[in-house]
Amino acid sequence: MSVTDLTGPRTGEPDRRYTLVARKEKVRLSSGKTVEAWTFNGQVPGPEMRARKGELVEVTLINEDIEDGVTIHWHGVDVPNREDGVAGLTQNAVKPGERYTYRFRVEETGTHWYHSHQTSSIQVRKGLYGPLVLLPEREESGKELDLSLIYHTFGNREVLNDSDTLQRRRVAPGTKVRLRLTNADNFPRSFTLVGTPFRVAAIDGNEVHRPSALKNVLLSVAAGGRYDV
């Protein structure tokens, strides 16, 4: 059997439907600096996608003007081969003016991300990536502020999402905050949280059993890795 015959569900109404348009764009960072980027839907990172375990997800990829073609790989997610986005192996790259539809059922949870897998060393560096959050089947009890933060570098400029300057956000005392840290760079990067003890709740999408409180500790996140803090 060919790997291209190993597909997700071809029929049925999807629970989540997304469209990603790959195109070149000038992106303005929080400092006001403009960078030449390759984007999904005109932004870097691309739109956050969320789904719950058991749901059917449908994502339509449209390539406007990326000459070498684009695919989407769901980093850390176990999907059928046809939906895995490896150009030249599980599908052909989507050329300018073409589209491709991915369909898969969510079988796991955790912090993941998506990115182009057509010459990914170039296309991810230029900005073709975004956050993918897979949630449990049911709502978790208690209110929690849940933030996806993707680290990346454009040249020598470091960014968290599209911010290359200090960002502030007011949070009510007693609120649980989950920071979903993703390293979209191709080298390990270190993170820390100051001002309060914290716990590493998950690593690469897998929940940590009874994590202990940490303080003033550096977390080394591998290339493509994710830490939930």
Salt bridges, closest charged atoms under 4 A:
GLU13 OE2 - ARG17 NH2 3.44
GLU25 OE1 - ARG23 NE 2.92
GLU36 OE2 - LYS26 NZ 3.95
GLU48 OE2 - ARG50 NE 2.57
GLU55 OE1 - ARG16 NE 2.75
GLU58 OE2 - ARG17 NE 3.11
GLU58 OE1 - ARG103 NH1 2.49
GLU67 OE1 - LYS24 NZ 2.93
GLU83 OE2 - ARG10 NH2 2.81
ASP84 OD1 - HIS73 ND1 3.37
GLU139 OE2 - ARG52 NH2 2.85
GLU144 OE2 - ARG178 NE 3.43
ASP146 OD1 - ARG50 NH2 3.09
ASP146 OD1 - ARG180 NE 2.72
ASP164 OD2 - ARG157 NH1 2.81
ASP185 OD2 - ARG189 NH2 2.89
ASP204 OD1 - ARG226 NH1 3.67
GLU207 OE2 - ARG178 NH1 3.50
ASP228 OD2 - ARG178 NH1 2.70
ASP228 OD2 - ARG180 NH1 3.30
